[in-house]
Amino acid sequence: MPAPWTTEEVKKLATAVYQRRVPVCPRCSNPIRGEFIPSARRTEPVDLSCDLCGLEAQYDPIDLENQDLQWTAQEKRTLARQYTLQRRSIPCPKDGAYLVCMPSRENEDFFKLHCPHCGRHLISTEVT
């Protein structure tokens, strides 16, 4: 079995998953399966595995979430406007991960967005 992935390689592979790109194994160049691990947090861990060389790893961005990172007021306004116009997932301006969008069923003007990678988030009613 090849040498395990380094911490930096795991981070790059997970980043590709968050950005909806296909990660490629740095050892054998095979596409890697990256699956989100369900959690009740803003950030979502990722399970990574290579079917060809058998390497596996998990990436958990809890340290980023614990930093309570924030978008700037301008970034929040831009994201709210983009979501209002598109009504679909949009990328995080900080790390390119696609945001999780949670619209309200009762009020189309109310929604929440959060980044599953860095944990940044917004609530539409808080954007000025």
N, C-alpha and C positions, 0 to 999 in steps of 0.2 A: 504494500500500500504506500502511496506517495506521502511525503511529509505533510502534516496538517497545514491548513491555511493560516497565515499570520493574522494578527488582530487587524492590521491595516487592510489586508485582502478581504477579510470578512466584512469590514465596514464598507469597502467599495462595492462588494457584491450586493450587500443589503441596500445600498444607495441606489443601485440600478433597479432593484425590485420596487423601491418606493417611487422611482421615476418612471415606472412602467416600461422599462427596457429589459431585455433578456440578458441576464448576467452570464458570463462565460468563465468556466473553471480556469484559474491561472496555471493549473498543473497539466490538464489534458485538452484544454480548449473546447470541451463539451459544454453545451448550454446547461445551466444549472436551474433546478427547480427552486423557486423561492415562494414560500407560502406564509401569509400573515398568521400569527398565532392570536386567536381572539383574546381580547382583554377588556376590562372595564375602564381602562385608562385612555388618555388622549393619544399617547404613543402606542404603537403596536410592534411587538417583537416580530422578527422574521426567522423562519426555519429555512435553512439553505441545505441543499443536497445535490451531489453530482452522481448521476446514475452510472456513469462510466468508470470513474476511479474510486467511487465509494466514499469520498470525503463528505463530511457533514459538519454543520456548525449552526449556532443560533446567534442572532444579533439582537440585543435589547437596548433600546435608546432611553431607558429610564433615567440615566444621568442627565440627558438633555431635558427631559420633562421636569426633573427636579430643579433645574435652573430657572424654571418659570420664564422662559424666553418670550419676548413680545415683538410683534411687528410694530413699525412706526405708525403713527396716526395716518400718514399718507398711504402707507402700504395697506392698512386696514380699509381706507376709503376706496382704494383701487380694487382690492379684492372683493369688497361688497358690491361695487359697481359691476365688475366682471361677472360675478355670480348672478346678480340681478338680470343682466342682459343674456347670459348664456344658459343659466339653470342647469349647469353640469359641472363636473369636477374640473378644477383649475389647479395649476402648479403653485407651490409655495415659492414666493420670491426669494427666500433665503437658501433653500436647498434643492428645489426642483421636484420635491415629492408631491404627488397629487393629493390634494386636500380631501378630507372626508367632509361631505356636505350633509347637513341634517335640516331639511326644510320643515316648516310647520304645516300640519294638515289643515289647520283652521285659518291661518293668516299667511298669505303668500309673501308678505313683506318681512316676515320673521324667519330667520334661519341662523344656524350655527355652522361655522367652518373650523376645522382644526387639522393640523399637520400630523400625520401618523409617525413622522420621523422626528421632528424637533419639538413637537408639543405646542407650538404657537397656536393661538385660537382667537376667535372673535365671535361675538353675538351681534347680530345686525342692529339691535336697538341701542347698542353702545357706540356705534360708529357715527361720528359727527362730521 
